Amino acid sequence: MPHKKQIHTDRHRAFRALLVAERRAKGFTQTEIARRLGKPPSYVAKYELGERRLDVLEFLDLSEAIGFDASALLEKLGKTGR
């Protein structure tokens, strides 16, 4: 039987936690970030809750909207292990 891929891994939870921490550190609400991205507030809520994943381009747009270094966040994530 093929191995079923999990979508809610520890690493994905860590990634989401880092995104939330960056947003909060800059003092933004989900609604403010959604507005900056031109998306509905549910867009931000869904990726923060793990109901949807971000692709790499969405991640780069998010890093710009919040104002964090995307490569530094990925480096932090890499140090969390698998």
N, C-alpha and C positions, 0 to 999 in steps of 0.2 A: 504494500500500500504506500502511495506517495506521502511524503511528509507534508503536513498541513502548515502553511506559513502563518505565523501569528502576526497580527497587525498592531497589537498593543504590547510591544516588547518593552523591557526596562529602558533600553536606549531611546525608544520613541518617547516614553514618559519623561526621561531626562531632557530630551530636546524640547518638549513642550514646556517643561518647568523653566528652562533657560529662556525661552521666548517670553513667558509670562514675567519672569524676573526682570528682563530687559525693559519690557513695557512699563512695569511698575516703577522701576528705578528712574525712568524718565518722567514719571508722573502722569502718564497717559491712561485714559480709560479705553475700554474696548471700542466704544462708540467713536472716540476721537481718532483712533487708528483706522477704523473702518472708513471714516470720512476722508482721511488722508489718502487711503487706497482707492477711494471711489467705489466702495463695496458696502453692502448692508452690514449692520452690527452682527448679525448671525454668522457672517463669514469668519470674523475673528473668534467669536464664541466657539464655533465648531472646530477650528483647528486647535484652539487652546484646550478644549475638552477631549480631543482625540477622535472626534466624529468625522473629520476629514483630514487628509494629509496635504501638505504644501509641496508643490513641485519646486525645483531649484529657482526658477524665475520668480515665482511668488515669494520665496524666501528672500531673494535679493531685494524685491520691492518692499517687503516688510522691514528688512534691515534699514533701508533708506528712510522709510516712513517713521520708524522709531528712532533711528539715529544711532545704531550700533554697528560695529565692525563684524560683518558676516563671517569672515575667515577666523577671527578671534573666537567667536561663538562656536564655530565648528571645531576649533582646536580644543576648547573646553569640553565639548561633547566627546571628542576622541579620547580624552583623559578619563572619562567616566567608565571606559571599558565596554565590553559587550555583554 
